[in-house]
Amino acid sequence: MTRFTPAQLEAARDRLVPDLVADGLRVLFCGINPGLMTAATGYHFARPGNRFWPVLHRSGFTPRLLKPAEQGELLSYGLGITNVVARASARADELTREEYQEGGRLLALKVARLRPRWLAVVGVTAYRAAFDDRKAQVGPQERVIGDTRVWVLPNPSGLNAHWTTETMAQEFARLRVAAEDGPAVPAARRGE
């Protein structure tokens, strides 16, 4: 991993990190917003303490542990990555309520266009803020966006001490099984 000076990381605040997306993915993972390390490298979940990549592997989504620089391989597994808010920051608490709300609106439009089977928001607090759902918990949600089901996953940040790598992997695995089984949206919800 390339080492960055604090000044280089700070300068990364203005960089946009491109989505890793395609039409009809099995799962579109959605982070809160890019961290400064992600913005500096251009790779999602790039901070060394972030557990996204190990959890993705342990849960069975990937056959081996990928490095952030190998993120492009996710598309071959039917997986993609985007963010609720595009602006990079050192911490998620730097984001405003308005940024979350606008991010949720834009995310819904993106999901409606790309039509993934599942949208997986990593971070219950971000999901609550973006979709104005104060009671949301980790797990599958009632909300659907078009034909896309929504699942809230624990935030893989190393700062999230409420979840271990193993308990996070178990929750990610629940989503993986759901993404492999049956239709994305029950027939009753599709109007059939």
Beta strands, then each sheet from edge to edge (+ up, - down):
strand 1: 27-31
strand 2: 79-83
strand 3: 118-122
strand 4: 139-145
strand 5: 148-153
sheet 1: 2+ 1+ 3+ 5+ 4-
end
